[in-house]
């Protein structure tokens, strides 16, 4: 409820009050601000996670925790993603890429905190599992990001160069607002 009210209040204030800054772009800059703020808050959340939750979890580290964390990052996450993409026409390399780099990290922490508030039996173990899973996710996704992105890019390039007839991945996507400070990623020369 608080986030919903804050969103309405922010939108109202943005439409009705000027900041007094000469080069203020108004509502057009809102997506940039929201993305920057979201990135900052996600970074702070992961820093707090590492400082407060990961240390105690590592004190109780065992092969059961690591084994379940690996299962969570692979089968438990990738299988539902693959099932949800069934019938979309996406090819297996794309499904695998989305499954590996798809939902991760911060959502697990938020959901674990909701469970922790309920004071149910086993909440300490759940907290350890989430902490180890998120830490392993940060490590493995960070280490594999460049290599797997390059590999996927090469596959996509080969597939489109070979004709790529019916390649769902090549379908045009509506363009979102361009990021002013980074430039357009699809036209680096611009």
N, CA, C and O of each residue as an XYZ file, in Angstrom:
760
protein
N       0.821     -1.188      0.000
C       0.000      0.000      0.000
C       0.871      1.261      0.000
O       0.583      2.224     -0.710
N       1.933      1.241      0.802
C       2.796      2.418      0.890
C       3.453      2.715     -0.453
O       3.541      3.874     -0.857
N       3.915      1.672     -1.148
C       4.543      1.876     -2.451
C       3.536      2.403     -3.462
O       3.868      3.245     -4.297
N       2.318      1.913     -3.388
C       1.260      2.351     -4.306
C       0.946      3.833     -4.072
O       0.872      4.611     -5.023
N       0.766      4.213     -2.828
C       0.480      5.620     -2.487
C       1.662      6.496     -2.868
O       1.478      7.595     -3.392
N       2.880      6.017     -2.609
C       4.066      6.799     -2.965
C       4.144      7.007     -4.475
O       4.504      8.091     -4.933
N       3.812      5.987     -5.241
C       3.821      6.121     -6.695
C       2.825      7.161     -7.183
O       3.148      7.989     -8.034
N       1.613      7.116     -6.641
C       0.617      8.130     -7.000
C       1.069      9.523     -6.594
O       0.913     10.473     -7.361
N       1.622      9.652     -5.407
C       2.082     10.959     -4.925
C       3.211     11.490     -5.791
O       3.240     12.674     -6.128
N       4.139     10.614     -6.151
C       5.254     11.020     -7.004
C       4.737     11.479     -8.365
O       5.164     12.518     -8.870
N       3.827     10.717     -8.960
C       3.260     11.088    -10.251
C       2.528     12.426    -10.186
O       2.669     13.257    -11.083
N       1.753     12.634     -9.133
C       1.032     13.893     -8.963
C       2.020     15.060     -8.836
O       1.866     16.087     -9.498
N       3.021     14.894     -7.989
C       4.003     15.953     -7.775
C       4.760     16.256     -9.058
O       5.032     17.418     -9.358
N       5.098     15.238     -9.807
C       5.837     15.426    -11.041
C       5.028     16.225    -12.056
O       5.577     17.061    -12.775
N       3.732     15.969    -12.113
C       2.874     16.678    -13.072
C       2.531     18.095    -12.630
O       2.298     18.955    -13.480
N       2.494     18.365    -11.334
C       1.982     19.644    -10.854
C       3.020     20.600    -10.278
O       2.718     21.775    -10.069
N       4.209     20.134    -10.024
C       5.214     21.000     -9.409
C       6.498     20.950    -10.209
O       6.967     19.869    -10.562
N       7.067     22.095    -10.496
C       8.339     22.189    -11.197
C       9.460     22.243    -10.158
O       9.259     22.727     -9.044
N      10.627     21.750    -10.527
C      11.752     21.743     -9.592
C      12.523     23.042     -9.615
O      13.306     23.305     -8.702
N      12.323     23.872    -10.644
C      13.065     25.112    -10.756
C      14.375     24.947    -11.511
O      15.069     25.933    -11.758
N      14.726     23.732    -11.880
C      15.951     23.495    -12.640
C      15.668     23.834    -14.097
O      14.660     23.405    -14.658
N      16.573     24.613    -14.711
C      16.357     25.088    -16.075
C      16.224     23.970    -17.099
O      15.349     24.026    -17.963
N      17.072     22.962    -17.015
C      17.044     21.909    -18.034
C      16.211     20.710    -17.604
O      16.432     19.597    -18.081
N      15.266     20.926    -16.717
C      14.401     19.854    -16.227
C      13.542     19.327    -17.375
O      12.834     20.091    -18.030
N      13.609     18.029    -17.612
C      12.839     17.412    -18.685
C      11.468     16.935    -18.223
O      10.692     16.415    -19.025
N      11.162     17.104    -16.950
C       9.853     16.718    -16.427
C       9.620     15.226    -16.494
O      10.531     14.440    -16.237
N       8.395     14.827    -16.840
C       8.023     13.414    -16.835
C       8.867     12.541    -17.759
O       8.940     11.329    -17.554
N       9.509     13.133    -18.778
C      10.312     12.331    -19.684
C      11.516     11.721    -18.975
O      12.026     10.690    -19.412
N      11.977     12.332    -17.898
C      13.148     11.840    -17.159
C      12.760     10.853    -16.070
O      13.640     10.268    -15.438
N      11.475     10.650    -15.832
C      11.024      9.755    -14.770
C      11.550      8.339    -14.920
O      12.007      7.769    -13.928
N      11.512      7.733    -16.112
C      12.053      6.367    -16.222
C      13.527      6.286    -15.830
O      13.949      5.310    -15.209
N      14.311      7.300    -16.186
C      15.726      7.307    -15.814
C      15.877      7.363    -14.302
O      16.655      6.614    -13.712
N      15.118      8.267    -13.683
C      15.187      8.405    -12.227
C      14.756      7.114    -11.541
O      15.414      6.650    -10.610
N      13.659      6.543    -11.998
C      13.150      5.322    -11.378
C      14.145      4.175    -11.533
O      14.350      3.399    -10.600
N      14.764      4.067    -12.710
C      15.736      3.006    -12.929
C      16.977      3.220    -12.073
O      17.494      2.271    -11.482
N      17.456      4.446    -12.002
C      18.631      4.740    -11.176
C      18.344      4.475     -9.700
O      19.163      3.878     -9.000
N      17.185      4.918     -9.233
C      16.813      4.703     -7.838
C      16.648      3.216     -7.552
O      17.089      2.735     -6.508
N      16.024      2.491     -8.458
C      15.860      1.050     -8.286
C      17.197      0.338     -8.227
O      17.390     -0.557     -7.405
N      18.119      0.728     -9.090
C      19.461      0.139     -9.076
C      20.196      0.439     -7.785
O      20.872     -0.428     -7.230
N      20.065      1.669     -7.306
C      20.710      2.046     -6.049
C      20.139      1.248     -4.883
O      20.889      0.721     -4.061
N      18.817      1.158     -4.811
C      18.191      0.425     -3.719
C      18.502     -1.072     -3.781
O      18.680     -1.711     -2.744
N      18.567     -1.628     -4.977
C      18.934     -3.042     -5.117
C      20.371     -3.258     -4.649
O      20.658     -4.249     -3.977
N      21.275     -2.343     -4.996
C      22.666     -2.458     -4.559
C      22.782     -2.362     -3.048
O      23.512     -3.134     -2.426
N      22.062     -1.414     -2.456
C      22.084     -1.275     -0.998
C      21.512     -2.534     -0.345
O      22.047     -3.012      0.656
N      20.435     -3.068     -0.905
C      19.833     -4.287     -0.349
C      20.814     -5.451     -0.381
O      20.928     -6.191      0.596
N      21.523     -5.619     -1.496
C      22.491     -6.707     -1.592
C      23.681     -6.481     -0.661
O      24.249     -7.439     -0.138
N      24.062     -5.209     -0.451
C      25.144     -4.921      0.482
C      24.725     -5.273      1.915
O      25.491     -5.886      2.659
N      23.513     -4.884      2.291
C      22.998     -5.217      3.618
C      22.874     -6.731      3.753
O      23.216     -7.295      4.792
N      22.390     -7.380      2.716
C      22.296     -8.843      2.712
C      23.658     -9.465      3.003
O      23.782    -10.333      3.866
N      24.667     -9.018      2.284
C      26.005     -9.569      2.478
C      26.554     -9.291      3.860
O      27.198    -10.152      4.459
N      26.307     -8.099      4.370
C      26.854     -7.720      5.667
C      26.157     -8.409      6.830
O      26.804     -8.781      7.809
N      24.846     -8.582      6.728
C      24.085     -9.082      7.882
C      23.705    -10.552      7.804
O      23.698    -11.235      8.829
N      23.392    -11.051      6.632
C      22.851    -12.406      6.528
C      23.852    -13.452      6.052
O      23.804    -14.602      6.489
N      24.752    -13.061      5.165
C      25.638    -14.054      4.575
C      26.664    -14.585      5.579
O      26.930    -15.786      5.614
N      27.233    -13.709      6.384
C      28.237    -14.140      7.357
C      27.740    -15.246      8.273
O      28.376    -16.297      8.360
N      26.605    -15.036      8.968
C      26.089    -16.108      9.826
C      25.728    -17.383      9.048
O      25.878    -18.487      9.572
N      25.261    -17.242      7.819
C      24.910    -18.427      7.024
C      26.146    -19.234      6.683
O      26.098    -20.464      6.664
N      27.249    -18.561      6.415
C      28.474    -19.262      6.061
C      29.055    -20.039      7.252
O      29.794    -21.005      7.065
N      28.722    -19.619      8.458
C      29.178    -20.349      9.647
C      28.542    -21.732      9.718
O      29.106    -22.641     10.328
N      27.379    -21.900      9.104
C      26.654    -23.172      9.130
C      26.686    -23.872      7.775
O      25.853    -24.736      7.499
N      27.640    -23.503      6.935
C      27.706    -24.036      5.578
C      27.985    -25.541      5.592
O      28.881    -26.015      6.291
N      27.206    -26.272      4.811
C      27.433    -27.704      4.641
C      27.026    -28.092      3.222
O      26.503    -27.267      2.473
N      27.267    -29.335      2.863
C      26.988    -29.755      1.493
C      25.498    -29.765      1.188
O      25.119    -29.636      0.024
N      24.635    -29.916      2.199
C      23.183    -29.863      1.960
C      22.762    -28.473      1.475
O      21.995    -28.340      0.522
N      23.284    -27.437      2.154
C      22.949    -26.059      1.753
C      23.464    -25.760      0.347
O      22.740    -25.211     -0.483
N      24.705    -26.121      0.090
C      25.285    -25.847     -1.222
C      24.556    -26.654     -2.301
O      24.284    -26.142     -3.387
N      24.241    -27.914     -1.999
C      23.518    -28.745     -2.964
C      22.153    -28.180     -3.317
O      21.771    -28.142     -4.487
N      21.416    -27.737     -2.294
C      20.113    -27.158     -2.593
C      20.251    -25.824     -3.328
O      19.441    -25.508     -4.200
N      21.267    -25.046     -2.981
C      21.492    -23.782     -3.690
C      21.750    -24.038     -5.171
O      21.223    -23.326     -6.026
N      22.554    -25.046     -5.473
C      22.824    -25.393     -6.875
C      21.540    -25.851     -7.566
O      21.274    -25.460     -8.702
N      20.743    -26.681     -6.882
C      19.449    -27.094     -7.459
C      18.541    -25.892     -7.691
O      17.856    -25.821     -8.711
N      18.529    -24.947     -6.752
C      17.695    -23.748     -6.904
C      18.100    -22.929     -8.114
O      17.249    -22.379     -8.812
N      19.391    -22.850     -8.360
C      19.878    -22.048     -9.483
C      19.721    -22.752    -10.825
O      19.801    -22.116    -11.876
N      19.501    -24.041    -10.792
C      19.384    -24.793    -12.040
C      17.967    -25.321    -12.202
O      17.121    -24.644    -12.787
N      17.701    -26.492    -11.706
C      16.422    -27.173    -11.944
C      15.234    -26.381    -11.401
O      14.253    -26.167    -12.113
N      15.319    -25.947    -10.147
C      14.167    -25.297     -9.498
C      13.794    -23.996    -10.191
O      12.619    -23.630    -10.210
N      14.757    -23.293    -10.758
C      14.457    -22.049    -11.449
C      14.327    -22.235    -12.946
O      13.409    -21.683    -13.554
N      15.213    -22.992    -13.552
C      15.244    -23.072    -15.005
C      14.087    -23.878    -15.580
O      13.595    -23.560    -16.663
N      13.644    -24.912    -14.879
C      12.527    -25.716    -15.379
C      11.226    -24.902    -15.449
O      10.557    -24.945    -16.482
N      10.839    -24.168    -14.407
C       9.626    -23.340    -14.537
C       9.740    -22.270    -15.627
O       8.761    -21.970    -16.310
N      10.936    -21.697    -15.787
C      11.123    -20.711    -16.853
C      10.927    -21.377    -18.209
O      10.260    -20.822    -19.082
N      11.504    -22.563    -18.392
C      11.350    -23.288    -19.656
C       9.876    -23.630    -19.906
O       9.386    -23.493    -21.027
N       9.173    -24.075    -18.859
C       7.749    -24.394    -19.014
C       6.932    -23.148    -19.362
O       6.011    -23.210    -20.177
N       7.274    -22.021    -18.743
C       6.521    -20.791    -19.027
C       6.779    -20.275    -20.440
O       5.955    -19.547    -20.993
N       7.911    -20.644    -21.025
C       8.230    -20.206    -22.384
C       7.813    -21.211    -23.452
O       7.979    -20.958    -24.646
N       7.271    -22.351    -23.026
C       6.802    -23.350    -23.991
C       5.723    -22.731    -24.871
O       4.819    -22.056    -24.379
N       5.824    -22.961    -26.140
C       4.834    -22.430    -27.076
C       5.129    -21.028    -27.566
O       4.371    -20.493    -28.375
N       6.212    -20.414    -27.099
C       6.547    -19.065    -27.550
C       7.310    -19.060    -28.864
O       7.412    -18.030    -29.530
N       7.848    -20.226    -29.233
C       8.634    -20.303    -30.461
C      10.100    -19.962    -30.254
O      10.866    -19.947    -31.217
N      10.506    -19.691    -29.030
C      11.908    -19.412    -28.758
C      12.696    -20.720    -28.821
O      12.205    -21.772    -28.411
N      13.903    -20.641    -29.329
C      14.739    -21.831    -29.455
C      15.460    -22.124    -28.146
O      15.563    -21.262    -27.273
N      15.955    -23.346    -28.024
C      16.554    -23.811    -26.766
C      17.688    -22.924    -26.248
O      17.742    -22.685    -25.041
N      18.603    -22.419    -27.096
C      19.636    -21.537    -26.542
C      19.049    -20.298    -25.861
O      19.575    -19.839    -24.847
N      17.971    -19.761    -26.411
C      17.327    -18.596    -25.810
C      16.643    -18.970    -24.506
O      16.751    -18.248    -23.516
N      15.950    -20.080    -24.502
C      15.276    -20.543    -23.278
C      16.310    -20.805    -22.183
O      16.099    -20.432    -21.029
N      17.420    -21.442    -22.538
C      18.473    -21.690    -21.563
C      19.081    -20.402    -21.030
O      19.346    -20.283    -19.834
N      19.301    -19.439    -21.919
C      19.876    -18.145    -21.520
C      18.932    -17.407    -20.574
O      19.358    -16.876    -19.549
N      17.653    -17.380    -20.925
C      16.669    -16.716    -20.061
C      16.556    -17.457    -18.730
O      16.446    -16.832    -17.675
N      16.582    -18.779    -18.779
C      16.489    -19.562    -17.555
C      17.666    -19.329    -16.620
O      17.491    -19.259    -15.404
N      18.867    -19.206    -17.184
C      20.047    -18.999    -16.357
C      20.115    -17.575    -15.812
O      20.401    -17.380    -14.630
N      19.857    -16.580    -16.658
C      19.990    -15.190    -16.236
C      18.659    -14.551    -15.858
O      18.598    -13.341    -15.638
N      17.593    -15.346    -15.779
C      16.268    -14.811    -15.481
C      16.116    -14.380    -14.034
O      17.039    -13.797    -13.465
N      14.983    -14.650    -13.436
C      14.707    -14.156    -12.085
C      15.741    -14.659    -11.081
O      16.062    -15.846    -11.042
N      16.252    -13.740    -10.279
C      17.267    -14.134     -9.308
C      17.419    -13.090     -8.209
O      16.931    -11.967     -8.334
N      18.094    -13.469     -7.141
C      18.628    -12.579     -6.133
C      17.676    -11.845     -5.223
O      17.207    -12.388     -4.223
N      17.396    -10.614     -5.574
C      16.684     -9.713     -4.673
C      15.282    -10.216     -4.337
O      14.830    -10.052     -3.205
N      14.597    -10.815     -5.282
C      13.249    -11.343     -5.010
C      13.306    -12.430     -3.947
O      12.419    -12.511     -3.097
N      14.335    -13.264     -3.984
C      14.481    -14.313     -2.973
C      14.642    -13.716     -1.587
O      14.073    -14.218     -0.618
N      15.418    -12.644     -1.493
C      15.629    -11.995     -0.199
C      14.320    -11.418      0.323
O      13.991    -11.591      1.496
N      13.575    -10.737     -0.534
C      12.302    -10.142     -0.123
C      11.322    -11.218      0.340
O      10.682    -11.068      1.381
N      11.202    -12.297     -0.423
C      10.281    -13.373     -0.036
C      10.720    -14.047      1.263
O       9.880    -14.405      2.089
N      12.010    -14.219      1.446
C      12.497    -14.808      2.701
C      12.199    -13.903      3.886
O      11.872    -14.386      4.970
N      12.310    -12.606      3.690
C      11.990    -11.676      4.780
C      10.509    -11.731      5.151
O      10.152    -11.607      6.322
N       9.652    -11.917      4.152
C       8.220    -12.058      4.442
C       7.953    -13.294      5.289
O       7.136    -13.256      6.209
N       8.640    -14.393      4.981
C       8.485    -15.625      5.756
C       9.061    -15.434      7.158
O       8.486    -15.902      8.141
N      10.201    -14.745      7.245
C      10.851    -14.531      8.541
C       9.956    -13.756      9.504
O      10.007    -13.977     10.714
N       9.146    -12.860      8.978
C       8.234    -12.081      9.823
C       7.177    -12.952     10.488
O       6.610    -12.560     11.508
N       6.907    -14.110      9.935
C       5.868    -14.988     10.468
C       6.353    -15.865     11.619
O       5.541    -16.513     12.279
N       7.647    -15.896     11.869
C       8.234    -16.669     12.970
C       7.794    -18.130     12.944
O       7.357    -18.672     13.959
N       7.909    -18.752     11.798
C       7.544    -20.166     11.665
C       8.753    -21.042     12.001
O       9.891    -20.581     11.919
N       8.518    -22.283     12.373
C       9.644    -23.182     12.654
C      10.499    -23.378     11.404
O       9.977    -23.502     10.296
N      11.807    -23.405     11.592
C      12.722    -23.627     10.479
C      13.109    -22.377      9.728
O      13.775    -22.456      8.696
N      12.702    -21.219     10.228
C      12.984    -19.980      9.506
C      14.498    -19.711      9.458
O      14.978    -19.084      8.514
N      15.241    -20.169     10.447
C      16.695    -19.978     10.426
C      17.319    -20.753      9.274
O      18.181    -20.238      8.562
N      16.879    -21.992      9.098
C      17.388    -22.810      7.989
C      17.007    -22.185      6.650
O      17.822    -22.135      5.729
N      15.782    -21.715      6.546
C      15.338    -21.062      5.314
C      16.215    -19.843      5.013
O      16.614    -19.623      3.870
N      16.507    -19.062      6.042
C      17.373    -17.894      5.857
C      18.752    -18.273      5.363
O      19.315    -17.600      4.500
N      19.303    -19.358      5.912
C      20.621    -19.832      5.462
C      20.575    -20.293      4.007
O      21.473    -19.991      3.222
N      19.525    -21.023      3.658
C      19.388    -21.513      2.277
C      19.303    -20.341      1.308
O      19.967    -20.340      0.271
N      18.497    -19.352      1.639
C      18.363    -18.184      0.765
C      19.692    -17.440      0.672
O      20.102    -17.038     -0.417
N      20.366    -17.255      1.801
C      21.632    -16.525      1.796
C      22.670    -17.227      0.927
O      23.340    -16.583      0.120
N      22.807    -18.528      1.083
C      23.789    -19.279      0.285
C      23.385    -19.281     -1.187
O      24.239    -19.144     -2.063
N      22.086    -19.435     -1.466
C      21.624    -19.433     -2.861
C      21.889    -18.093     -3.532
O      22.368    -18.055     -4.665
N      21.582    -16.988     -2.846
C      21.802    -15.667     -3.434
C      23.302    -15.411     -3.607
O      23.719    -14.874     -4.634
N      24.103    -15.783     -2.630
C      25.550    -15.589     -2.745
C      26.111    -16.401     -3.911
O      26.931    -15.903     -4.682
N      25.673    -17.635     -4.036
C      26.130    -18.480     -5.139
C      25.637    -17.913     -6.477
O      26.346    -17.977     -7.482
N      24.430    -17.364     -6.482
C      23.892    -16.742     -7.684
C      24.740    -15.544     -8.107
O      25.086    -15.407     -9.280
N      25.072    -14.684     -7.156
C      25.899    -13.516     -7.461
C      27.241    -13.974     -8.034
O      27.723    -13.421     -9.023
N      27.827    -14.971     -7.416
C      29.120    -15.472     -7.873
C      29.024    -16.116     -9.262
O      29.745    -15.726    -10.180
N      28.139    -17.094     -9.410
C      28.068    -17.845    -10.673
C      27.552    -17.009    -11.837
O      28.073    -17.106    -12.949
N      26.530    -16.185    -11.593
C      26.021    -15.348    -12.684
C      27.033    -14.274    -13.063
O      27.170    -13.925    -14.235
N      27.736    -13.755    -12.068
C      28.768    -12.764    -12.367
C      29.919    -13.348    -13.164
O      30.389    -12.733    -14.122
N      30.377    -14.531    -12.777
C      31.495    -15.179    -13.459
C      31.112    -15.615    -14.869
O      31.938    -15.546    -15.780
N      29.898    -16.055    -15.060
C      29.496    -16.611    -16.360
C      28.878    -15.591    -17.313
O      28.632    -15.916    -18.475
N      28.624    -14.379    -16.858
C      27.874    -13.417    -17.672
C      28.532    -13.122    -19.015
O      27.880    -13.226    -20.054
N      29.792    -12.762    -19.013
C      30.458    -12.366    -20.259
C      30.562    -13.553    -21.220
O      30.225    -13.437    -22.398
N      31.028    -14.682    -20.711
C      31.222    -15.842    -21.591
C      29.902    -16.325    -22.184
O      29.833    -16.611    -23.379
N      28.851    -16.419    -21.361
C      27.571    -16.920    -21.886
C      26.890    -15.900    -22.798
O      26.218    -16.283    -23.755
N      27.054    -14.610    -22.514
C      26.492    -13.591    -23.405
C      27.190    -13.630    -24.762
O      26.540    -13.519    -25.801
N      28.511    -13.788    -24.750
C      29.242    -13.891    -26.021
C      28.843    -15.151    -26.783
O      28.663    -15.115    -28.000
N      28.704    -16.261    -26.067
C      28.310    -17.520    -26.710
C      26.914    -17.396    -27.315
O      26.686    -17.828    -28.445
N      25.986    -16.813    -26.574
C      24.629    -16.627    -27.093
C      24.651    -15.679    -28.296
O      23.953    -15.910    -29.283
N      25.439    -14.634    -28.213
C      25.552    -13.700    -29.329
C      26.092    -14.368    -30.582
O      25.617    -14.099    -31.686
N      27.099    -15.250    -30.416
C      27.628    -15.981    -31.575
C      26.571    -16.906    -32.158
O      26.426    -16.991    -33.378
N      25.821    -17.607    -31.289
C      24.751    -18.485    -31.782
C      23.724    -17.681    -32.570
O      23.323    -18.079    -33.664
N      23.305    -16.559    -32.017
C      22.309    -15.724    -32.678
C      22.841    -15.228    -34.025
O      22.124    -15.248    -35.025
N      24.088    -14.790    -34.043
C      24.684    -14.312    -35.294
C      24.748    -15.398    -36.353
O      24.411    -15.160    -37.513
N      25.183    -16.597    -35.958
C      25.237    -17.722    -36.914
C      23.848    -18.083    -37.421
O      23.656    -18.335    -38.611
N      22.885    -18.105    -36.511
C      21.528    -18.518    -36.875
C      20.882    -17.509    -37.818
O      20.240    -17.904    -38.791
N      21.038    -16.233    -37.554
C      20.446    -15.225    -38.451
C      21.196    -15.165    -39.775
O      20.590    -14.921    -40.818
N      22.522    -15.386    -39.744
C      23.299    -15.373    -40.988
C      22.934    -16.552    -41.883
O      23.024    -16.463    -43.108
N      22.525    -17.647    -41.270
C      22.159    -18.844    -42.040
C      20.712    -18.774    -42.523
O      20.173    -19.777    -42.992
N      20.097    -17.650    -42.421
C      18.717    -17.502    -42.886
C      17.778    -17.219    -41.749
O      16.944    -16.318    -41.838
N      17.897    -17.973    -40.683
C      17.082    -17.744    -39.488
C      15.596    -17.617    -39.751
O      14.911    -16.849    -39.075
N      15.089    -18.353    -40.714
C      13.662    -18.287    -41.047
C      12.833    -18.697    -39.838
O      13.082    -19.740    -39.235
N      11.866    -17.892    -39.492
C      10.974    -18.195    -38.383
C      11.630    -18.035    -37.020
O      11.096    -18.509    -36.017
N      12.770    -17.377    -36.972
C      13.468    -17.182    -35.706
C      12.718    -16.138    -34.880
O      12.775    -14.943    -35.170
N      12.032    -16.596    -33.874
C      11.220    -15.716    -33.022
C      12.084    -14.640    -32.363
O      11.635    -13.514    -32.146
N      13.322    -15.003    -32.050
C      14.232    -14.067    -31.410
C      14.540    -12.860    -32.290
O      14.949    -11.815    -31.783
N      14.348    -12.992    -33.609
C      14.655    -11.909    -34.549
C      13.451    -11.001    -34.796
O      13.551    -10.046    -35.566
N      12.321    -11.283    -34.156
C      11.130    -10.448    -34.345
C      11.392     -9.044    -33.808
O      12.052     -8.888    -32.781
N      10.885     -8.025    -34.490
C      11.089     -6.655    -34.012
C      10.441     -6.449    -32.643
O       9.383     -7.002    -32.343
N      11.100     -5.648    -31.836
C      10.623     -5.336    -30.490
C      10.384     -3.837    -30.436
O      11.221     -3.060    -30.894
N       9.239     -3.416    -29.876
C       9.008     -1.973    -29.764
C      10.112     -1.324    -28.940
O      10.563     -1.878    -27.937
N      10.533     -0.164    -29.369
C      11.618      0.523    -28.684
C      11.100      1.268    -27.478
O      10.081      1.955    -27.554
N      11.792      1.136    -26.370
C      11.474      1.875    -25.159
C      12.192      3.206    -25.178
O      12.893      3.521    -26.140
N      12.027      3.988    -24.128
C      12.721      5.279    -24.092
C      14.228      5.069    -24.032
O      14.714      4.196    -23.313
N      14.962      5.873    -24.791
C      16.424      5.764    -24.829
C      17.015      6.310    -23.543
O      16.506      7.277    -22.974
N      18.065      5.703    -23.100
C      18.787      6.184    -21.924
C      19.678      7.331    -22.367
O      20.515      7.154    -23.252
N      19.516      8.486    -21.778
C      20.273      9.658    -22.197
C      21.752      9.555    -21.860
O      22.595      9.924    -22.677
N      22.077      9.066    -20.688
C      23.472      9.099    -20.279
C      24.290      7.971    -20.883
O      25.509      8.098    -20.990
N      23.658      6.865    -21.284
C      24.408      5.746    -21.837
C      24.374      5.741    -23.357
O      25.250      5.150    -23.989
N      23.406      6.370    -23.940
C      23.249      6.308    -25.386
C      22.472      5.070    -25.762
O      22.162      4.233    -24.914
N      22.167      4.959    -27.016
C      21.373      3.815    -27.487
C      22.302      2.633    -27.668
O      23.310      2.716    -28.369
N      21.946      1.530    -27.025
C      22.789      0.350    -27.081
C      22.678     -0.379    -28.406
O      23.595     -1.107    -28.788
N      21.567     -0.197    -29.118
C      21.432     -0.885    -30.392
C      22.097     -0.138    -31.532
O      22.243     -0.693    -32.621
N      22.505      1.103    -31.315
C      23.241      1.884    -32.310
C      24.401      2.577    -31.597
O      24.336      3.782    -31.354
N      25.460      1.840    -31.255
C      26.552      2.427    -30.475
C      27.223      3.609    -31.150
O      27.805      4.463    -30.480
N      27.146      3.665    -32.475
C      27.794      4.773    -33.171
C      27.042      6.075    -33.022
O      27.580      7.137    -33.337
N      25.789      6.018    -32.543
C      24.982      7.246    -32.402
C      25.403      8.022    -31.181
O      24.841      9.080    -30.898
